[in-house]
Amino acid sequence: MKLPVFRAPAHHTGVTSRVGTWLGITFGLCFVTGLLSHGAQHDWVWPTRPVDLYRVTQGVHVISGVASIPLLLAKLWSVYPKLFERPLVKSVPHALERGSILVLIAASFFELVTGLFNAAQNYPWSFYFPTAHYAVAWIVIGALLVHIAVKIPLIRRTLEPASEERTILSRRAFLRTTALTTGVAVVATAGVTVPWLRKISVLAWRSDGDLPVNRTAQAANIVVPQDWRLKAGAKSYSLADLQAMPQTTVDLPIACVEGWSQNATWTGVRVSELVGRGDVRVESLEKDGLYRASTLPEAFAQDPLTLLALQLDGEELSLDHGYPCRLIAPNRPGVLQTKWVTSLEVR
């Protein structure tokens, strides 16, 4: 008589399938919202409304990435004995399957680790993060889809009600612990984008208070000349000229690619009153930053909420926030809200 084999609860295929399903959901959310963020930054079709759309999608991107970390670790813990089974390679298809798993694990760790460093604005590498992160994301999602396609018969079987009653409670305890750990990780960091969680998000890298500054004037080597003037098409304006024009006040968030966002009140001149119709090239006093200039699509340039802001929360802009004037537009990534604006040119 063949006796049943009882595996350790954490290494049961049912546990692996359930954790893998959760991980597939968080990876899927992270991938889709990452594509949206890439599109918003690279002139894909992107709407001006709702004004909080980018704030939400980028918040979901970062939060789902954070949630993926404990899920990935739990997934690896549940399968690691199989990674060292002998023989390591049984056939060519088996070798290809194990190779794809290795690619998936390596690419997943690259995405999650570099994503965390990016959220903390720490870049201990020489490559350009956005390009590498975007490229490897396609590798991750491709390897994940191949892995799911190969394993789907096993997933279907193992997601059925378990038959080993002696281990079912322990497996559920492991799954509950994994879910709880993931929830704690999300709540501990989600305050960067969910205002009502900020008081309990102990690991949030941005909090209530003054509007955060990612790039200071000193870091950008900004020197505002005393004879500064804004060039807008064929016209030129001094700061006094802009202050004398009709002023508009709007409440709009700054939503950064690192996931943090915060509302602020902006006052200034509508861009549509300074330039004609068409896409607008916005140039900064910054000389060599990666985002020293941006292109404002016509839909944004003509939107009544898009301002060349002169004030922040009722006070003149500080130098770090873009003095003498900066761009603020609805539903736009923070890196494209150009500071220290010196010219607007219709393209």
C-alpha positions in Angstrom: 0.0 0.0 0.0 1.4 3.4 -1.0 1.3 5.9 1.8 0.5 9.6 1.1 3.3 12.0 1.1 2.8 15.1 3.3 4.8 18.1 2.4 5.6 21.0 4.7 2.6 23.4 4.6 4.6 26.3 3.1 6.0 24.1 0.3 2.7 22.7 -0.8 1.7 23.3 -4.5 -1.7 24.7 -3.3 0.1 27.4 -1.4 2.4 28.1 -4.3 -0.6 28.5 -6.7 -2.5 30.8 -4.4 0.5 33.0 -3.6 1.4 33.0 -7.3 -2.2 34.1 -8.2 -1.9 37.1 -5.8 1.6 37.9 -7.2 0.2 37.7 -10.7 -2.4 40.3 -9.8 0.1 42.7 -8.2 2.6 42.3 -11.1 -0.2 42.9 -13.6 -1.3 46.1 -11.9 2.2 47.2 -11.6 2.9 46.5 -15.3 -0.3 48.2 -16.6 0.1 51.3 -14.5 3.8 51.5 -15.4 2.8 51.5 -19.1 0.4 54.4 -18.4 3.1 56.3 -16.6 5.5 55.7 -19.5 2.9 56.9 -21.9 2.2 60.1 -19.8 5.9 61.0 -19.9 6.4 60.2 -23.6 3.7 62.1 -25.4 1.3 59.2 -25.8 -2.4 60.2 -25.8 -3.1 61.2 -22.2 -6.2 63.1 -21.0 -6.2 66.3 -18.9 -9.1 64.9 -16.9 -9.7 63.7 -14.2 -7.0 65.9 -12.7 -6.1 63.1 -10.2 -5.8 60.3 -12.7 -1.9 60.2 -12.8 -1.8 60.5 -9.1 -4.0 57.4 -8.8 -2.3 55.3 -11.5 1.2 56.1 -10.2 0.2 55.5 -6.6 -1.2 52.1 -7.6 2.0 51.4 -9.5 4.2 52.0 -6.5 1.8 50.3 -4.0 1.4 47.2 -6.1 5.2 47.1 -6.4 5.6 47.2 -2.7 3.0 44.5 -2.3 4.8 42.3 -4.7 8.0 42.1 -2.6 6.6 40.0 0.3 4.5 38.0 -2.2 7.6 37.2 -4.3 9.5 36.1 -1.2 6.7 33.9 -0.1 6.4 32.4 -3.5 10.1 31.6 -3.6 10.0 30.1 -0.1 7.1 27.8 -1.2 9.0 26.5 -4.2 12.7 26.7 -3.3 13.1 22.9 -2.6 12.1 22.2 -6.2 14.8 24.6 -7.5 17.4 22.2 -6.2 15.9 18.9 -7.3 18.1 16.4 -9.0 18.7 16.0 -11.8 18.8 19.8 -12.4 17.9 19.2 -16.1 15.8 16.3 -17.2 15.2 17.2 -20.8 15.4 20.1 -23.3 11.8 21.3 -22.5 12.6 21.0 -18.8 15.8 23.1 -19.3 13.9 25.8 -21.1 11.3 25.9 -18.3 13.9 26.2 -15.6 15.7 28.9 -17.7 12.5 30.9 -18.0 12.0 30.7 -14.2 15.5 32.0 -13.7 14.9 34.9 -16.0 11.6 35.6 -14.3 13.1 35.6 -10.8 16.2 37.7 -11.8 14.1 40.3 -13.8 11.5 40.5 -11.0 14.1 41.2 -8.3 15.7 43.8 -10.6 12.4 45.6 -11.1 11.4 45.6 -7.4 14.8 46.5 -6.0 15.5 49.3 -8.4 11.9 50.5 -8.1 12.5 50.8 -4.3 15.7 52.7 -4.8 14.0 55.0 -7.3 11.2 55.8 -4.8 13.9 56.8 -2.3 15.7 58.8 -5.1 18.8 56.8 -4.6 20.6 55.6 -7.7 23.7 53.5 -7.0 24.2 52.5 -10.7 25.3 54.1 -13.9 22.4 53.1 -16.2 19.4 55.4 -16.8 16.6 54.1 -14.6 13.5 54.8 -16.6 14.8 53.2 -19.8 16.1 50.1 -18.0 13.0 49.7 -15.7 10.7 50.0 -18.7 12.7 47.4 -20.8 13.0 44.9 -18.0 9.2 45.2 -17.3 8.5 43.6 -20.7 10.9 40.8 -19.8 9.1 40.2 -16.5 5.6 40.2 -18.0 6.7 38.0 -20.9 8.4 35.4 -18.7 5.4 35.5 -16.3 3.0 34.8 -19.1 5.1 31.9 -20.3 5.3 30.5 -16.8 1.6 30.8 -16.3 0.9 29.0 -19.6 3.2 26.1 -18.7 1.8 25.8 -15.2 -1.9 26.4 -15.7 -2.9 22.7 -15.6 -1.1 22.4 -12.2 -2.6 25.7 -11.0 -6.1 24.5 -11.8 -5.6 21.2 -10.0 -4.0 22.7 -6.9 -6.6 25.5 -6.5 -9.2 22.8 -6.0 -10.2 22.0 -2.3 -7.2 20.3 -0.6 -7.4 16.6 0.3 -4.8 16.4 3.0 -6.8 17.5 6.1 -3.7 17.2 8.3 -2.0 20.2 6.6 -4.8 22.3 5.4 -5.0 24.5 8.5 -1.2 25.1 8.5 -1.3 26.0 4.8 -4.1 28.5 5.5 -2.0 29.9 8.4 0.9 30.5 6.0 -1.4 32.2 3.4 -2.9 34.4 6.1 0.6 35.4 7.3 1.6 36.2 3.8 -1.5 38.3 3.2 -1.1 40.1 6.5 2.6 40.8 5.8 1.7 42.2 2.4 -1.1 44.3 3.9 1.3 45.7 6.5 3.9 46.6 3.8 1.2 48.4 1.8 -0.3 50.4 4.7 3.2 51.3 6.0 4.1 53.0 2.7 0.8 53.9 1.0 0.6 57.2 2.8 2.8 58.8 0.1 -0.2 58.8 -2.2 -3.2 58.1 0.1 -3.7 61.2 2.3 -5.8 59.5 5.0 -3.1 56.9 5.6 -0.2 59.3 6.1 -0.5 59.3 9.9 0.0 55.5 10.1 2.3 55.0 7.1 5.5 54.8 9.2 7.7 54.0 6.2 6.3 56.6 3.8 9.0 58.6 2.2 6.9 61.7 1.9 4.5 63.1 4.6 2.2 66.0 5.3 3.7 69.5 5.6 5.4 71.7 3.0 5.2 70.6 -0.6 8.2 68.3 -1.2 11.0 69.2 -3.6 12.7 66.5 -5.6 15.2 68.8 -7.3 16.4 71.9 -5.5 17.6 75.1 -7.2 21.1 74.4 -5.9 21.2 70.9 -7.4 20.0 72.4 -10.7 22.6 75.2 -10.6 19.8 77.8 -11.0 20.8 81.5 -11.2 17.9 83.8 -12.0 19.2 86.9 -13.8 18.0 90.3 -12.6 16.8 91.1 -16.0 14.9 87.8 -16.4 12.1 87.9 -18.9 9.7 85.2 -20.2 9.8 84.7 -23.9 6.4 83.5 -25.2 6.3 83.4 -28.9 7.1 86.8 -30.3 6.4 88.5 -27.0 8.5 89.0 -23.9 7.3 89.5 -20.3 8.9 90.6 -17.1 7.8 89.2 -13.8 5.9 92.4 -13.1 4.1 92.1 -16.5 3.0 88.6 -15.6 1.8 89.7 -12.1 -0.2 92.5 -13.7 -2.1 90.1 -16.0 -5.4 88.4 -14.9 -4.6 85.8 -12.3 -6.2 82.3 -12.0 -6.1 80.2 -8.8 -6.4 76.4 -9.0 -6.1 73.4 -6.7 -3.9 70.8 -8.3 -1.7 68.0 -7.0 1.9 67.4 -7.7 2.1 63.7 -8.5 5.6 62.4 -8.8 6.9 59.3 -10.6 8.2 58.0 -7.2 4.6 57.6 -6.1 4.2 60.5 -3.7 1.6 63.2 -4.4 0.3 66.2 -2.6 -2.3 68.9 -3.3 -1.4 72.6 -3.4 -3.0 75.9 -4.4 -1.4 77.6 -7.4 -2.0 81.1 -8.7 -0.7 82.5 -12.0 -1.4 83.2 -15.7 -3.2 80.7 -17.9 -0.8 79.3 -20.5 -3.5 79.7 -23.2 -3.4 83.5 -22.6 0.3 83.5 -23.4 0.6 81.3 -26.5 -1.5 80.3 -29.5 -2.8 76.9 -30.4 -0.5 74.0 -30.8 2.0 71.9 -28.7 4.2 74.1 -26.6 7.8 73.6 -25.8 8.6 74.7 -22.3 12.2 75.7 -21.6 13.8 76.1 -18.1 16.7 78.1 -16.8 18.2 74.7 -15.9 21.0 74.0 -18.4 21.6 70.3 -18.4 18.9 68.4 -16.3 17.2 65.4 -17.9 13.9 67.3 -17.5 15.1 70.9 -18.1 12.5 71.1 -20.9 9.1 69.5 -21.7 6.5 69.5 -24.4 3.1 70.5 -23.4 0.5 68.9 -25.8 -2.1 71.3 -27.2 -4.9 69.8 -25.1 -3.0 70.7 -21.9 -1.8 74.1 -23.1 -5.4 75.1 -23.9 -6.8 73.7 -20.6 -8.0 76.5 -18.3 -6.4 74.8 -15.4 -2.9 74.9 -16.9 -1.0 77.8 -15.5 2.3 79.5 -15.5 2.3 79.6 -11.7 3.7 82.6 -9.9 2.4 81.7 -6.4 2.2 78.6 -4.3 -0.4 78.5 -1.4 -0.8 82.2 -1.6 2.9 83.1 -1.4 5.4 84.0 -4.1 7.2 80.9 -5.4 10.4 80.0 -3.6 13.5 79.4 -5.7 13.3 75.6 -5.0 9.6 75.6 -6.2 10.5 77.3 -9.5 10.8 81.1 -9.0 10.1 83.2 -10.9 7.5 81.0 -12.6 6.8 77.3 -13.2 4.4 75.2 -15.1 1.5 73.5 -13.4 -1.0 71.4 -15.4 -3.7 68.9 -14.5 -3.1 65.1 -14.6 0.6 65.5 -15.5 3.7 63.7 -14.1 5.6 65.9 -11.7 8.8 65.6 -13.7 7.0 67.4 -16.6 5.8 70.3 -14.4 8.8 72.3 -15.5 10.3 74.8 -13.0 12.2 78.0 -13.6 10.5 78.6 -16.9 12.2 81.0 -19.3 10.4 80.4 -22.6 7.2 79.1 -24.2 7.3 78.2 -27.8 4.5 76.9 -30.0 5.6 74.0 -32.1 
